[in-house]
Amino acid sequence: MKKVYYLKTCNTCLRILKELDLSSDFLLQDIKANPLTAVQVEELAALSGSYESLFSRRAKLYKEMGLKDQTLTEKDYKHYLLEHYTFLSRPVIVINDSIFIGNSKKTTASTKLALNEI
């Protein structure tokens, strides 16, 4: 499976998609227009090793809801990922059994390497 979970209004996501040239043979899912399903979140967590690894602490709602002052469990992370798209660290790129989460330069470089191997 080759899939990208992204936000089409996010300039960083769009820049990474363009930089990696992922639009051609990847299935793109705009998570605002087509929210993640419980099955998708579970699949992503299985690939990444945890719900927490998918969770963005940079989201405005994270601070607004006072979540930064709470101790969240894996169940909580899953709940918030399903509740609002902003809690997903974006973009999430799935290439077969590999997952790349977020927009750091290191993640983008790792994604490029994986793309060169397929």
C-alpha positions, 0 to 999 in steps of 0.5 A: 500500500502507498498512501499519504494522509495529509491536509490539503490546506497545509503548505508544509504537507503540500511542499513535502508532497511536491518535493517527494513527487508522491501524487502519481502512484500514491493514494492521497487522503485529505484528513479534513475532507475525509477524516480517519476511520477507527480502522485506519488509526488502528492500522497506522498505530500498528505500523508506528508502534503506538498512538502517541507516535501519531499524535501532534503536540503542536496542535493548537487544540492540544494547548487550548484543551489543556491536554499538555497538563494531563497525562495521556494514555494510549486510549486517550491518544486514539480518542483525540486522533479520531476526534479531530484531524488536527491531532494527527502529526502530518503528513503520514506516509505509508509505503508498504509496511513502512510508515513516515510520520511528520514533516521533519527534515530527517523524516523527509530524507528517510522517506526519500530513501525508502522511495528510491528502494521501491 
